[in-house]
């Protein structure tokens, strides 16, 4: 016990992503010479991030303190909590601790990146404690829209922090046991310094419905559409939803085909690990669909969020190689649009309806996140000293802060922090004392971080106003113009319809070159700047556009 007394430092909580946004969850906990990290997620690109595939967190702070980083603790297997692991581990190769299904999904990712042999991973059971440096971390059973989700109790010399991960309270889950509310209560009795609670649904009143209610809805859909082929789109990671679709299909004597790469991957991992029960011979390959009448088949597919390359989008736009939508199809969207995806989801629904299909998108989904009453229950059980809302945009964090106020917390004990803030806390105080570098690292193809803001700005300009390339040949020595200037434009104007504009532009450039000759300007950099300025001014005056201007000079 003496050793405990020597510690009088504060605990630092440093979110490196995931606050004020949906996705990219990653938080460092630091006490003296120990750092542990909770989650390591990615987010998907915004509309203005042209050509970007993924966005991962900037972990400069962890790189700078690599000798103190002890390990990653992962709450569950969703992309916004595990997606950045293969990229971050290249620089910060420390062990990963998670539950069985979560490790299974992470291993599949590491295998794709050829990193399985280099990475230490440990499967943790609920109730197990892991000691790393000054920290002890306990995994607590929760429910979510993917199985094996966990909350974490993080024991430090400064006090206990409970991190809920993404969670809901489901008393009748499809697989496994209900959330371990008793354990939350027991830890609450020990005295909890801070609760970091999921805010995704903090704006929604009431309780979150049980996942099992979706099963009844699915049964009704199957009963009402006995003579039609059924196509159901949902999140690949929602294994319980897939299980319920398979149960309904089995009840109504239908075969099931799985479509979409992520769906096939997760279902194979889940069934290998025993999280999915498949009746004998119920799964068929997509190629075998034509061997069965439509009313005896169900297709489970990805693309419920309207993603342009996912299977459902390809079916809707008629470019799917194996499945084409028929007027006799019933299509079920078993998900809610994630904030920001509403437009693309509506687009898909319209396309499917135009093909004559019957589309059902109401009431075939329950959330995986706690609503207001569930959040209140966790607060009452854990009874923390400080409330730190996490997982959500600013408005979600504020909504949870309001819940905490209703429960009697004052502003001093509710801490809404931003990514990069260093929150130092102990029994007496919780203050933001500094900032660490955070930001978005963009992944484009195989390039990680090689596309920065300047490249994005160029892409935006090219997308908005196009490019004009000016080609000219100069005589070496004298700098006389031997050929050109010639203009090539892409994405600016259609040249054939704008010949007079291009001719005028050419004469502007000829004048510019005469000016350069007269003033003995032979430095290429200066010539290029003159060309950019004069052509840019002319084009802006004529068209009110600012295309990118790219002079290319050759010397003979």
C-alpha positions in Angstrom: 0.0 0.0 0.0 2.9 2.4 0.6 3.6 2.5 -3.1 0.1 3.9 -3.8 0.7 6.7 -1.4 3.8 7.9 -3.3 1.7 8.7 -6.3 0.3 12.2 -6.2 0.3 13.0 -9.9 -2.8 13.7 -11.8 -4.3 11.5 -14.5 -4.2 12.9 -18.0 -7.0 12.1 -20.5 -6.0 13.0 -24.0 -8.5 12.4 -26.9 -6.6 12.2 -30.1 -9.8 11.9 -32.2 -13.5 11.1 -32.1 -14.7 14.2 -30.3 -16.9 16.7 -32.2 -17.2 14.1 -35.0 -18.7 10.7 -35.6 -15.9 8.2 -36.0 -12.1 8.1 -35.5 -12.3 7.3 -31.8 -8.9 7.2 -30.0 -8.0 8.4 -26.5 -4.8 8.2 -24.6 -4.7 7.9 -20.8 -1.5 9.0 -19.2 -0.2 8.6 -15.6 3.4 9.5 -14.9 5.5 7.2 -17.1 2.6 5.0 -18.4 0.3 5.6 -21.4 -2.5 3.3 -22.5 -4.7 3.9 -25.6 -8.4 3.2 -25.9 -9.6 2.4 -29.4 -8.0 3.3 -32.7 -10.6 4.1 -35.3 -10.9 5.7 -38.7 -13.5 8.0 -40.2 -14.8 8.2 -43.7 -13.9 11.2 -45.9 -16.1 14.3 -46.1 -17.5 15.3 -49.5 -14.8 17.9 -50.0 -12.0 15.3 -49.5 -11.8 14.4 -53.2 -10.4 11.0 -53.9 -9.6 10.2 -50.3 -10.4 6.7 -49.2 -10.1 6.9 -45.4 -9.1 9.3 -42.7 -7.0 8.2 -39.7 -5.9 10.1 -36.6 -2.6 11.9 -36.2 -0.8 10.0 -33.5 2.3 12.3 -33.3 1.9 12.5 -29.5 2.1 8.7 -29.2 5.1 8.6 -31.5 6.9 11.2 -29.5 6.2 9.2 -26.3 6.6 5.8 -27.8 8.7 4.4 -24.9 5.8 5.1 -22.4 3.0 3.6 -24.6 2.1 0.2 -23.1 -0.8 -1.1 -25.2 -4.1 -0.6 -27.0 -7.5 -1.5 -25.4 -10.3 -1.9 -28.0 -13.9 -1.7 -26.9 -15.5 -3.4 -30.0 -15.0 -4.3 -33.7 -16.5 -1.4 -35.6 -14.4 0.5 -38.1 -14.6 3.8 -36.2 -12.9 2.0 -33.3 -10.5 -0.4 -35.0 -10.0 0.8 -38.6 -6.8 2.8 -38.1 -5.0 -0.1 -36.3 -3.0 -1.4 -39.3 -1.8 2.2 -40.1 -1.0 3.3 -36.5 0.8 0.1 -35.6 3.4 0.8 -38.2 4.8 3.4 -35.8 3.4 2.3 -32.5 3.8 -1.5 -32.3 2.5 -2.3 -28.9 0.2 -5.2 -27.8 -3.6 -5.1 -28.5 -6.1 -6.2 -25.9 -9.8 -7.0 -26.8 -12.5 -9.6 -26.6 -12.7 -12.6 -28.9 -14.8 -11.4 -31.8 -13.0 -8.0 -31.8 -9.6 -9.7 -32.0 -10.9 -12.0 -34.8 -11.9 -8.9 -36.9 -8.6 -7.1 -36.1 -6.6 -10.2 -37.1 -8.3 -10.3 -40.4 -7.4 -6.7 -41.0 -3.7 -7.2 -39.9 -3.6 -10.2 -42.3 -4.7 -8.0 -45.2 -1.9 -5.6 -44.3 0.6 -8.5 -43.8 1.2 -7.5 -40.2 -0.1 -10.4 -38.3 3.3 -11.9 -37.3 4.6 -8.5 -36.1 1.7 -7.7 -33.8 1.0 -9.0 -30.3 -2.6 -9.5 -29.5 -4.4 -10.9 -26.4 -8.0 -12.1 -26.2 -9.5 -10.8 -22.9 -12.6 -12.2 -21.2 -15.2 -10.1 -19.4 -14.2 -9.5 -15.8 -10.5 -10.0 -16.6 -8.0 -7.3 -15.4 -4.9 -6.4 -17.4 -2.0 -4.7 -15.6 0.1 -2.3 -17.7 2.4 0.2 -16.1 0.5 2.3 -13.5 -2.8 1.1 -15.0 -5.2 -1.8 -14.4 -7.9 -2.2 -17.0 -11.1 -4.3 -16.6 -13.4 -5.4 -19.4 -17.1 -5.1 -18.6 -19.8 -6.8 -20.7 -22.1 -4.3 -22.7 -24.5 -4.7 -25.6 -24.1 -2.9 -29.0 -24.9 -3.6 -32.6 -21.9 -5.9 -32.8 -21.3 -8.7 -30.3 -18.5 -8.8 -27.8 -18.6 -5.1 -27.0 -17.0 -4.0 -23.8 -16.9 -1.0 -21.5 -13.6 -0.4 -19.7 -12.9 0.4 -16.0 -9.5 2.0 -16.0 -7.9 1.9 -12.5 -5.2 4.5 -12.0 -3.5 5.8 -8.8 -5.6 9.0 -9.3 -8.9 7.2 -9.4 -11.1 5.0 -11.6 -12.4 6.1 -15.0 -15.2 4.2 -16.6 -15.3 4.3 -20.4 -18.5 2.9 -21.8 -17.4 2.4 -25.4 -20.4 2.3 -27.8 -23.2 0.7 -25.9 -26.9 0.1 -25.4 -28.8 -1.6 -22.7 -30.4 -4.8 -24.1 -32.1 -7.1 -21.6 -32.9 -9.6 -24.4 -29.9 -9.7 -26.7 -30.0 -12.0 -29.7 -26.7 -13.6 -28.7 -24.9 -13.8 -25.4 -25.8 -12.1 -22.1 -27.3 -8.7 -21.2 -25.1 -5.8 -20.2 -23.5 -6.4 -16.8 -25.3 -3.6 -15.0 -24.4 -5.1 -11.6 -20.7 -4.6 -12.3 -21.2 -1.0 -13.2 -23.0 -0.6 -9.8 -20.2 -2.4 -7.9 -17.5 -0.2 -9.5 -19.7 2.9 -8.8 -19.7 1.9 -5.1 -15.9 2.0 -5.0 -16.1 5.7 -6.1 -15.6 6.6 -9.7 -13.5 9.7 -10.7 -14.9 10.1 -14.2 -17.4 8.6 -16.6 -16.8 8.8 -20.3 -20.1 7.9 -21.8 -21.3 7.3 -25.4 -23.3 10.4 -26.6 -24.4 9.2 -30.1 -28.1 9.0 -29.1 -28.0 11.5 -26.3 -30.6 13.6 -28.2 -33.1 10.8 -28.3 -35.6 10.5 -25.4 -36.7 7.2 -23.9 -35.0 3.8 -24.0 -33.3 2.0 -26.9 -35.4 -1.0 -28.1 -34.0 -4.5 -27.9 -32.3 -5.9 -31.0 -34.7 -8.8 -30.8 -37.7 -6.6 -31.8 -36.2 -6.4 -35.3 -36.7 -10.2 -35.5 -40.4 -9.9 -35.2 -40.5 -7.1 -37.8 -38.5 -9.3 -40.2 -40.9 -12.3 -39.6 -43.8 -10.0 -40.6 -42.1 -8.8 -43.7 -41.3 -12.4 -44.8 -45.0 -13.4 -44.1 -46.3 -10.4 -46.1 -44.0 -11.0 -49.1 -44.2 -14.8 -49.6 -44.1 -14.7 -53.4 -41.3 -12.2 -53.8 -37.5 -12.3 -53.7 -36.3 -10.4 -50.6 -33.1 -8.3 -50.5 -32.0 -7.0 -47.1 -29.3 -4.4 -46.8 -27.7 -3.9 -43.4 -24.3 -3.1 -41.7 -21.9 -6.0 -42.3 -20.8 -5.8 -38.6 -24.3 -6.2 -37.2 -23.9 -10.0 -36.7 -27.1 -10.2 -34.6 -29.1 -8.6 -37.4 -27.7 -11.1 -39.9 -28.5 -13.9 -37.5 -32.2 -12.8 -37.3 -32.4 -12.5 -41.1 -31.1 -16.1 -41.3 -33.6 -17.2 -38.6 -36.5 -15.7 -40.5 -35.3 -17.2 -43.8 -35.0 -20.6 -42.2 -38.5 -20.3 -40.7 -40.0 -19.4 -44.2 -37.9 -22.0 -46.1 -35.7 -19.7 -48.0 -32.0 -20.0 -48.9 -29.7 -17.1 -48.1 -27.0 -15.6 -50.4 -24.4 -13.1 -49.0 -23.2 -10.3 -51.2 -20.6 -7.6 -50.5 -16.9 -8.2 -49.5 -17.1 -6.9 -45.9 -20.3 -8.8 -45.3 -18.7 -12.1 -46.4 -15.6 -11.4 -44.3 -17.4 -10.7 -41.0 -19.9 -13.5 -41.5 -17.1 -16.0 -42.0 -15.2 -14.7 -38.9 -18.3 -14.7 -36.8 -19.4 -18.2 -37.8 -15.9 -19.6 -37.3 -15.7 -18.2 -33.8 -19.3 -19.4 -32.9 -21.1 -16.0 -32.9 -23.4 -17.0 -35.7 -25.6 -20.1 -35.9 -26.2 -21.3 -39.4 -28.8 -24.0 -40.2 -27.5 -26.8 -42.4 -27.2 -25.9 -46.1 -29.0 -22.5 -45.7 -26.2 -20.5 -47.3 -25.8 -20.5 -51.1 -23.4 -18.8 -53.4 -24.7 -15.8 -55.3 -24.0 -17.8 -58.5 -26.5 -20.4 -57.4 -29.4 -17.9 -57.0 -30.7 -18.7 -60.5 -31.1 -22.4 -59.6 -33.9 -21.4 -57.1 -37.2 -19.7 -57.6 -37.2 -16.0 -56.4 -39.7 -16.7 -53.5 -37.2 -19.2 -52.0 -34.3 -16.8 -51.7 -33.0 -13.9 -49.5 -30.0 -11.8 -50.4 -28.2 -10.1 -47.5 -26.1 -7.3 -48.8 -23.9 -4.3 -47.9 -24.7 -0.8 -49.0 -27.5 0.3 -46.5 -25.8 3.7 -46.3 -25.9 4.4 -50.0 -22.1 4.0 -50.4 -21.4 4.3 -54.1 -19.3 1.2 -54.6 -21.3 -1.1 -52.2 -23.3 -4.0 -53.6 -26.8 -2.4 -53.2 -25.7 0.7 -55.0 -24.4 -1.4 -57.9 -27.7 -3.3 -58.0 -29.7 0.0 -58.0 -27.7 1.5 -60.8 -27.8 -1.8 -62.8 -24.0 -2.4 -62.9 -24.0 -5.4 -60.5 -22.6 -8.4 -62.4 -24.7 -11.0 -60.8 -27.9 -9.5 -59.4 -30.3 -7.2 -61.2 -33.3 -5.7 -59.5 -36.7 -6.8 -60.7 -40.2 -5.3 -60.1 -41.0 -8.4 -58.1 -38.3 -7.7 -55.5 -38.9 -6.5 -52.0 -35.9 -4.5 -50.7 -35.5 -3.9 -47.0 -33.1 -1.2 -45.7 -32.3 -2.5 -42.2 -30.4 0.5 -40.9 -30.7 4.3 -40.2 -28.7 6.7 -42.3 -25.6 7.8 -40.4 -25.6 11.6 -40.0 -24.4 13.0 -43.4 -25.5 10.0 -45.5 -29.2 10.9 -45.7 -28.9 12.2 -49.3 -27.2 9.1 -50.7 -29.6 6.8 -48.9 -32.6 8.6 -50.4 -30.9 8.5 -53.8 -30.7 4.7 -53.6 -34.3 4.3 -52.5 -35.4 6.4 -55.5 -33.4 4.3 -57.9 -34.7 1.1 -56.5 -38.3 2.3 -56.7 -37.8 3.5 -60.3 -36.9 -0.1 -61.1 -40.4 -1.1 -59.7 -39.2 -2.8 -56.6 -41.0 -2.5 -53.3 -38.7 -0.7 -50.8 -39.2 -0.9 -47.0 -37.1 1.4 -44.9 -39.2 2.2 -41.8 -39.0 0.4 -38.5 -36.6 -2.4 -39.6 -33.8 -1.1 -37.4 -33.0 -0.4 -33.8 -30.0 1.6 -32.7 -26.9 0.2 -31.1 -26.6 3.2 -28.9 -28.1 4.2 -25.6 -30.9 6.8 -25.6 -31.4 9.3 -22.7 -33.0 7.0 -20.1 -30.3 4.4 -20.7 -27.6 7.0 -20.2 -29.3 8.1 -17.0 -29.2 4.6 -15.7 -25.5 4.2 -16.3 -24.9 7.6 -14.6 -26.9 6.5 -11.6 -25.0 3.2 -11.3 -21.5 4.6 -11.8 -22.2 7.9 -9.9 -19.0 9.5 -11.2 -17.5 12.7 -9.8 -16.9 14.1 -13.3 -18.8 13.6 -16.6 -16.9 13.6 -19.8 -19.3 13.0 -22.8 -17.6 11.2 -25.7 -18.4 9.7 -29.1 -20.3 12.3 -31.1 -20.5 15.7 -32.8 -20.6 18.8 -30.5 -24.4 18.8 -30.4 -24.4 15.2 -29.1 -21.9 16.0 -26.4 -24.0 19.0 -25.4 -27.1 16.8 -25.3 -25.4 14.5 -22.8 -24.1 17.4 -20.7 -27.8 18.5 -20.4 -28.7 15.0 -19.2 -25.9 15.2 -16.5 -27.3 18.6 -15.5 -30.7 17.1 -15.0 -29.1 14.5 -12.8 -27.7 17.3 -10.6 -24.2 17.8 -11.9 -23.0 21.4 -12.1 -21.0 22.9 -14.9 -17.7 22.4 -13.0 -18.1 18.7 -13.0 -19.2 18.3 -16.7 -16.2 18.5 -19.0 -16.9 18.9 -22.8 -13.5 18.6 -24.3 -12.1 18.6 -27.9 -9.7 16.3 -29.6 -6.2 17.4 -28.6 -7.1 18.7 -25.2 -5.1 17.5 -22.2 -7.6 17.0 -19.3 -5.8 16.6 -16.0 -7.9 15.3 -13.2 -7.8 14.1 -9.6 -10.2 14.1 -6.7 -10.0 17.9 -6.3 -10.1 19.2 -9.9 -10.4 18.6 -13.6 -8.9 21.2 -15.9 -7.7 21.3 -19.5 -4.1 22.2 -19.1 -2.7 22.0 -22.6 -3.0 20.8 -26.2 -1.3 18.1 -28.2 -1.1 17.9 -32.0 -4.1 16.2 -33.5 -5.6 16.1 -37.0 -6.6 14.1 -40.0 -4.1 11.9 -41.9 -5.6 11.1 -45.3 -5.2 7.7 -46.9 -5.4 7.6 -50.7 -4.8 4.2 -52.2 -1.5 3.0 -50.7 -0.4 6.5 -49.8 -0.7 7.4 -46.1 -0.4 11.0 -45.3 1.1 12.0 -48.7 -2.0 13.9 -49.6 -2.1 17.0 -47.4 -4.1 20.2 -47.4 -2.2 21.6 -50.4 -2.9 18.6 -52.6 -6.6 18.7 -51.5 -6.8 22.3 -52.3 -5.4 21.7 -55.8 -8.0 18.9 -56.3 -10.8 21.2 -55.2 -9.6 23.8 -57.6 -9.3 21.3 -60.4 -12.8 20.0 -59.6 -14.3 23.5 -59.4 -12.6 25.4 -62.2 -10.4 23.0 -64.2 -6.9 23.6 -65.6 -5.3 25.5 -68.4 -1.8 24.3 -69.5 0.3 26.9 -71.4 3.1 25.3 -73.5 5.9 27.3 -75.1 9.4 26.7 -76.5 12.2 29.2 -75.9 15.6 29.4 -77.6 18.4 28.8 -75.1 20.6 31.8 -74.6 18.5 34.5 -76.2 15.2 33.4 -74.7 13.3 34.1 -77.9 9.9 32.4 -78.3 10.3 29.7 -81.0 6.9 28.0 -80.7 3.7 28.7 -78.9 2.3 29.8 -76.5 -0.2 27.0 -77.0 -3.2 26.5 -74.7 -4.7 23.2 -73.6 -7.7 23.3 -71.2 -9.4 20.5 -69.3 -12.5 21.1 -67.2 -12.5 24.8 -67.9 -14.5 25.5 -71.0 -15.3 23.3 -74.0 -12.7 24.6 -76.5 -14.7 24.1 -79.7 -17.5 26.4 -78.4 -15.1 29.0 -77.0 -12.6 29.5 -79.9 -12.8 33.3 -79.6 -12.1 33.2 -75.9 -9.0 31.0 -76.5 -7.8 33.2 -79.3 -8.0 36.2 -77.1 -6.2 34.4 -74.3 -3.5 33.5 -76.8 -3.0 37.1 -77.8 -2.9 38.1 -74.2 -0.1 35.6 -73.7 1.8 36.8 -76.8 1.7 40.3 -75.4 3.0 39.0 -72.0 5.9 37.3 -73.8 6.7 40.5 -75.7 6.7 42.3 -72.4 9.2 39.7 -71.0 11.5 40.1 -74.0 11.4 43.9 -73.9 12.3 43.9 -70.2 15.0 41.1 -70.6 13.1 38.8 -68.3 14.8 35.4 -68.9 14.4 33.7 -65.6 11.9 30.9 -66.0 10.3 31.4 -62.6 9.5 35.0 -63.4 8.2 34.2 -66.9 5.9 31.6 -65.4 4.6 34.1 -62.8 4.0 36.7 -65.6 2.0 34.1 -67.6 0.0 33.0 -64.5 -0.9 36.6 -63.6 -1.8 37.9 -67.0 -3.8 34.9 -68.1 -5.4 34.6 -64.6 -6.6 38.2 -64.7 -7.9 37.8 -68.3 -9.8 34.6 -67.6 -11.3 36.0 -64.4 -12.5 39.1 -66.2 -14.1 37.1 -69.0 -15.5 34.1 -67.1 -15.4 34.8 -63.3 -13.5 31.5 -62.9 -10.1 30.8 -61.5 -8.8 27.7 -63.3 -5.4 26.3 -62.3 -2.8 27.7 -64.7 0.2 25.6 -65.4 2.9 27.0 -67.7 5.3 24.5 -69.2 8.5 25.9 -70.8 10.9 23.9 -73.1 14.3 25.1 -74.2 15.8 24.3 -77.6 
